[in-house]
């Protein structure tokens, strides 16, 4: 087991995804120890790439080729691909090999980060949201939102739930294959949103990492996972909310285009 062999408990682990090449991508939060996110000697507050041991009689893993610290003599962890995250709760590897991260903020800003190169630093805890000073070597989020009721993402969605809490998530990139249920509008788009307020958006980026599209597609509070089914529909799994206890029970939703 990766987490046990690394000495990292499940409380750190945020998400696991395996690419078509067999490389496993893992997101780890800093677990309320801010300096860890800038400490490249440990895979905390980081995006990790590894190749799990395939032999059923063995355990463990090896760093994935292309990781920036393989062969380093400075004590850096060779499993790290990118770092400087606070609470990267949900992420997604798109069909172009880029990794999108929804990084939950501490008190000010939620981030949508896009990892396109190895060794990139996303700034936490020195920066939350876009970097304002001492920015050398720091990559800004491709999008971000605060907790204000007049943020454009809130104003763009009349169904947004009234709450001062926020939690970023990234769902899935839509690849319709032969069964496009969304009339080409979602093709190649990555779904992301806010767990607490419920708005959902679709975005894409160019080769430089700048957003080329970013538009509202619906609202659903409490999304914890998303996937595209063999029938071409996007499915959303929900659990809980940010306002009341006990948590809302889990439900599975199928996304359909609203009639125009």
QUISUL-V57436 format. One record per residue. PHI is phi in whole degrees, 0 to 359 (NA if undefined). PSI is psi in radians with two decimals (* if undefined). NEAR is the number of other ideal C-beta (glycine too) atoms within 10 Angstrom. Layout:
# QUISUL-V57436
phi=PHI psi=PSI near=NEAR
phi=PHI psi=PSI near=NEAR
This chain:
# QUISUL-V57436
phi=NA psi=2.24 near=10
phi=300 psi=-0.86 near=19
phi=296 psi=-0.74 near=15
phi=291 psi=-0.71 near=10
phi=292 psi=-0.45 near=11
phi=274 psi=-0.23 near=21
phi=79 psi=0.36 near=9
phi=250 psi=2.15 near=18
phi=286 psi=2.92 near=10
phi=299 psi=-0.37 near=9
phi=297 psi=-0.41 near=11
phi=277 psi=-0.53 near=20
phi=284 psi=2.25 near=16
phi=252 psi=-0.83 near=21
phi=200 psi=2.62 near=19
phi=232 psi=2.38 near=13
phi=217 psi=2.43 near=13
phi=247 psi=2.20 near=13
phi=281 psi=3.02 near=13
phi=297 psi=-0.39 near=8
phi=274 psi=0.03 near=9
phi=87 psi=0.01 near=10
phi=281 psi=2.34 near=20
phi=263 psi=2.23 near=17
phi=254 psi=2.33 near=20
phi=226 psi=2.44 near=25
phi=255 psi=2.37 near=26
phi=231 psi=2.34 near=28
phi=276 psi=2.97 near=23
phi=271 psi=-0.03 near=24
phi=54 psi=0.78 near=16
phi=64 psi=0.38 near=10
phi=238 psi=1.57 near=13
phi=305 psi=-0.78 near=14
phi=301 psi=-0.42 near=10
phi=298 psi=-0.51 near=21
phi=293 psi=-0.37 near=27
phi=254 psi=0.09 near=17
phi=263 psi=1.79 near=18
phi=278 psi=0.14 near=21
phi=273 psi=-0.10 near=13
phi=220 psi=2.48 near=21
phi=276 psi=1.05 near=24
phi=238 psi=2.40 near=24
phi=65 psi=0.66 near=30
phi=219 psi=2.80 near=27
phi=260 psi=2.19 near=27
phi=244 psi=2.50 near=27
phi=233 psi=2.17 near=24
phi=219 psi=2.87 near=21
phi=246 psi=1.96 near=15
phi=295 psi=2.61 near=14
phi=297 psi=2.23 near=14
phi=273 psi=-0.39 near=7
phi=289 psi=2.08 near=7
phi=296 psi=-0.27 near=6
phi=272 psi=-0.06 near=5
phi=235 psi=3.05 near=7
phi=222 psi=3.09 near=12
phi=100 psi=-2.87 near=12
phi=198 psi=3.00 near=17
phi=232 psi=2.66 near=13
phi=299 psi=2.51 near=20
phi=285 psi=2.40 near=21
phi=305 psi=2.42 near=10
phi=100 psi=-0.20 near=11
phi=296 psi=2.47 near=23
phi=288 psi=-0.37 near=19
phi=253 psi=0.20 near=19
phi=296 psi=2.25 near=15
phi=81 psi=0.05 near=9
phi=290 psi=2.53 near=13
phi=259 psi=0.13 near=5
phi=262 psi=0.16 near=7
phi=87 psi=0.12 near=10
phi=290 psi=2.63 near=19
phi=282 psi=2.10 near=19
phi=289 psi=-0.17 near=18
phi=278 psi=-0.30 near=24
phi=287 psi=2.38 near=26
phi=252 psi=-0.72 near=26
phi=212 psi=2.80 near=25
phi=210 psi=-3.11 near=29
phi=89 psi=0.51 near=25
phi=257 psi=2.64 near=28
phi=268 psi=-1.12 near=22
phi=218 psi=1.27 near=23
phi=286 psi=1.42 near=31
phi=290 psi=-0.69 near=21
phi=220 psi=2.54 near=25
phi=210 psi=3.06 near=25
phi=204 psi=2.35 near=21
phi=270 psi=2.02 near=19
phi=273 psi=3.11 near=19
phi=287 psi=-0.15 near=11
phi=263 psi=0.09 near=11
phi=83 psi=0.22 near=12
phi=265 psi=2.61 near=17
phi=246 psi=2.10 near=22
phi=266 psi=2.40 near=23
phi=231 psi=2.27 near=26
phi=262 psi=1.83 near=27
phi=259 psi=2.02 near=30
phi=286 psi=2.26 near=21
phi=280 psi=2.96 near=20
phi=279 psi=-0.92 near=12
phi=208 psi=-0.14 near=8
phi=240 psi=-0.96 near=11
phi=224 psi=2.42 near=19
phi=263 psi=2.53 near=28
phi=240 psi=2.48 near=27
phi=251 psi=1.90 near=24
phi=253 psi=2.60 near=27
phi=234 psi=2.00 near=23
phi=265 psi=2.00 near=22
phi=243 psi=-0.26 near=16
phi=222 psi=2.65 near=12
phi=287 psi=2.62 near=16
phi=82 psi=0.16 near=14
phi=280 psi=2.57 near=20
phi=244 psi=2.17 near=18
phi=260 psi=0.19 near=26
phi=97 psi=-0.44 near=27
phi=291 psi=2.43 near=26
phi=265 psi=0.09 near=16
phi=290 psi=-0.47 near=15
phi=221 psi=2.45 near=21
phi=235 psi=2.00 near=19
phi=86 psi=-2.77 near=18
phi=298 psi=2.50 near=13
phi=288 psi=2.38 near=17
phi=252 psi=-0.45 near=7
phi=203 psi=2.74 near=6
phi=51 psi=0.99 near=10
phi=261 psi=0.08 near=13
phi=299 psi=2.21 near=6
phi=83 psi=0.05 near=11
phi=255 psi=2.33 near=16
phi=261 psi=2.22 near=20
phi=283 psi=2.71 near=17
phi=296 psi=2.66 near=23
phi=283 psi=-0.37 near=19
phi=205 psi=2.80 near=18
phi=201 psi=2.79 near=20
phi=211 psi=2.58 near=23
phi=260 psi=-2.88 near=16
phi=257 psi=0.26 near=18
phi=280 psi=2.54 near=9
phi=287 psi=-0.18 near=12
phi=252 psi=0.31 near=7
phi=296 psi=2.51 near=17
phi=305 psi=-0.60 near=10
phi=294 psi=-0.61 near=20
phi=288 psi=-0.80 near=20
phi=294 psi=-0.43 near=11
phi=281 psi=-0.13 near=13
phi=229 psi=1.79 near=20
phi=293 psi=-0.22 near=9
phi=266 psi=0.08 near=12
phi=304 psi=2.30 near=20
phi=285 psi=2.40 near=18
phi=284 psi=1.90 near=8
phi=200 psi=2.60 near=16
phi=270 psi=-0.06 near=11
phi=269 psi=2.68 near=13
phi=217 psi=2.66 near=23
phi=202 psi=1.97 near=19
phi=287 psi=2.52 near=27
phi=218 psi=2.71 near=25
phi=236 psi=2.32 near=27
phi=261 psi=-1.48 near=27
phi=205 psi=2.67 near=21
phi=266 psi=2.41 near=23
phi=271 psi=2.05 near=25
phi=237 psi=1.71 near=14
phi=288 psi=-0.39 near=17
phi=63 psi=-2.27 near=8
phi=267 psi=-0.03 near=5
phi=233 psi=1.33 near=11
phi=277 psi=1.95 near=14
phi=269 psi=0.00 near=18
phi=234 psi=0.42 near=18
phi=55 psi=0.60 near=9
phi=80 psi=-0.12 near=8
phi=288 psi=-0.44 near=14
phi=254 psi=-0.04 near=22
phi=302 psi=2.11 near=14
phi=78 psi=-0.02 near=15
phi=277 psi=2.53 near=21
phi=259 psi=2.21 near=23
phi=276 psi=2.35 near=25
phi=213 psi=2.93 near=28
phi=181 psi=-2.85 near=32
phi=240 psi=2.10 near=30
phi=302 psi=-0.68 near=25
phi=278 psi=-0.84 near=23
phi=273 psi=-0.40 near=25
phi=95 psi=-0.19 near=21
phi=293 psi=2.56 near=25
phi=234 psi=2.37 near=21
phi=229 psi=2.83 near=22
phi=239 psi=2.39 near=24
phi=217 psi=2.75 near=20
phi=214 psi=2.88 near=16
phi=222 psi=2.71 near=21
phi=273 psi=-3.03 near=9
phi=295 psi=-0.38 near=9
phi=272 psi=-0.08 near=7
phi=91 psi=0.12 near=16
phi=271 psi=2.43 near=9
phi=295 psi=2.30 near=13
phi=256 psi=-0.39 near=10
phi=217 psi=2.57 near=14
phi=193 psi=1.69 near=18
phi=219 psi=2.71 near=10
phi=285 psi=2.42 near=17
phi=233 psi=-0.15 near=20
phi=160 psi=-2.94 near=20
phi=212 psi=2.32 near=16
phi=199 psi=2.07 near=17
phi=281 psi=2.47 near=21
phi=85 psi=0.41 near=21
phi=291 psi=2.22 near=22
phi=245 psi=-0.27 near=15
phi=199 psi=2.70 near=16
phi=213 psi=2.63 near=24
phi=201 psi=2.77 near=11
phi=259 psi=2.19 near=21
phi=276 psi=2.93 near=11
phi=295 psi=-0.24 near=7
phi=272 psi=0.05 near=9
phi=87 psi=-0.05 near=15
phi=270 psi=2.64 near=17
phi=270 psi=2.36 near=24
phi=243 psi=2.48 near=16
phi=237 psi=2.32 near=22
phi=253 psi=2.28 near=15
phi=240 psi=2.69 near=20
phi=199 psi=2.24 near=14
phi=79 psi=-2.98 near=17
phi=197 psi=-3.07 near=18
phi=250 psi=0.17 near=18
phi=239 psi=-0.75 near=13
phi=230 psi=2.75 near=8
phi=238 psi=2.59 near=7
phi=289 psi=2.91 near=7
phi=297 psi=2.64 near=12
phi=297 psi=2.49 near=14
phi=293 psi=2.71 near=8
phi=291 psi=2.51 near=12
phi=218 psi=2.69 near=11
phi=248 psi=2.24 near=9
phi=241 psi=2.59 near=15
phi=248 psi=2.24 near=11
phi=276 psi=2.28 near=21
phi=231 psi=2.64 near=11
phi=291 psi=2.38 near=12
phi=286 psi=2.51 near=7
phi=296 psi=2.46 near=4
phi=276 psi=* near=3
